[in-house]
C-alpha cells in the first residue's frame, strides 16, 4: 500500500485540494495519507531529509514549500534524497 506524508500540511484549503487531486488517481485510492505540521516545539524534526535517508532511502520527497526551487536545489546537492519540486497553483499562472 502506498503511504504519502505531507509535512507542513497546515493550510486547510491547499491541503484539501491536494488530497482531493491525489485521490482521483485509481492507483492511489487506497493510499494512506499522513498530514503533519511543524510547530516551535518540534523544530528538531526540521532535518527531514536525514530521516528519509535513514528510514526510507528509496522514497521520493515532493516539495510544495517555498522557496521551492532553492530548497530543492539544496536538498539535491546536500542529500541523497530523490526530491521533486511541485507547485499546485501553476495551472492558474498567467
N, C-alpha and C positions, 0 to 999 in steps of 0.2 A: 504494500500500500504506500502511496505517495504521502509524504509529510511536508508541508510548506510552513515555514516560520516567518512571520512578519515582525521584525524588530523595529520598534518605533511606530507602532500602529495606532497612535493616539488620535489621529484625525478621523472623526466619526464619518464624515461624508466621503472622503477619499478612500478609506478602508472599505466601506460598504460597497462602493462602485468596483473596487479592485476584486473583492471577494466574489461579487456577482459575475464579473467577467471571467474569472478563473473557473467558476462552477459551470459556465456554459460549454466548457470542453468536456466531451464524454469521457475521455481518459482520466479526468480529474474529478469526476462526480463523486467518487468515494474517498477523496483525499482528506487527510486530517490537516486542518488549518490551526496554527498556533499564533495568537496575537499577543505581542509583548510591547511594552513601552518602558523606557528608562526614566527613573526619577533620581533625585540627588543622592539618595541612599544607595543606589545601585550603580554608581559610576564605575565600580570595579569590573563591571561586565562590558565596559567600553571596548577592550582589545579583542572584539568579536572574531576577527579573522584568526587569531591564535586558537580560540576554542574550536573553530571549524577545522583548522589544520590538525588539531589533536583528536577531536571526537568524530568528525565525519569528513575525512580528507577528500572524498570523491564528490562532495556536494558543490553545487553552484550557488553563489551569492548573487541575488538580484538586488541591486541598489536603487532605491527610489529616493534617497535622501539627497539634499543639496549641501554644497555644490557638487552635483552628480559627477561631472567629468573629472574634476580634480580628485575627488575621493576614490573613484575607480582607478585612476592612474596610480595613486599611491598604493592602493591595495594590490594592484598588478605588479608594481615594482618591488614592494617590500614583503609580499607573502606568496605562498604557493596556491592560494585560493583562486578558483576559477570564478571571476566576477564579471557581471554584465550590468551596465547602467541602463535604466529604463525610465521613461517619462510617460506617465499615464495621460497627460494632457496634450501631448504633441499633436494629436489629430485636430485640435482646435486652434493651433497656432496659425497665424497668417503670414 
